[in-house]
């Protein structure tokens, strides 16, 4: 069983980000979780990843954070080292819109906001 934590203690989502993720999930027509992580690459060294995950693929090595309506965000423990305290935001601006990662652990971020160094 995956440990579920309060959203305030790890990965926070603004209401705009939560609304957008729930809308995207509804289009898929499945009860999916959002997986947030990092991978090597990008102009600053590490890139953020986001994808929908079937709940059956979540393992005890993942940390899960609960949101309204039973929605879950899952993060693998390695990524969590770099993402603890992250705030995920969303903007529908025509220029520069999309998901925004506000990461207190980032020493430096690229101008596009999708990669960082720690």
Secondary structure as GFF3:
##gff-version 3
##sequence-region A 1 118
A	DSSP	beta_strand	4	6	.	.	.	ID=ss1
A	DSSP	three_ten_helix	7	9	.	.	.	ID=ss2
A	DSSP	beta_strand	12	13	.	.	.	ID=ss3
A	DSSP	alpha_helix	15	28	.	.	.	ID=ss4
A	DSSP	beta_strand	32	40	.	.	.	ID=ss5
A	DSSP	beta_strand	46	54	.	.	.	ID=ss6
A	DSSP	three_ten_helix	55	57	.	.	.	ID=ss7
A	DSSP	beta_strand	62	66	.	.	.	ID=ss8
A	DSSP	three_ten_helix	68	70	.	.	.	ID=ss9
A	DSSP	beta_strand	72	76	.	.	.	ID=ss10
A	DSSP	alpha_helix	77	83	.	.	.	ID=ss11
A	DSSP	beta_strand	87	91	.	.	.	ID=ss12
A	DSSP	beta_strand	98	102	.	.	.	ID=ss13
A	DSSP	beta_strand	108	109	.	.	.	ID=ss14
A	DSSP	beta_strand	115	117	.	.	.	ID=ss15
###
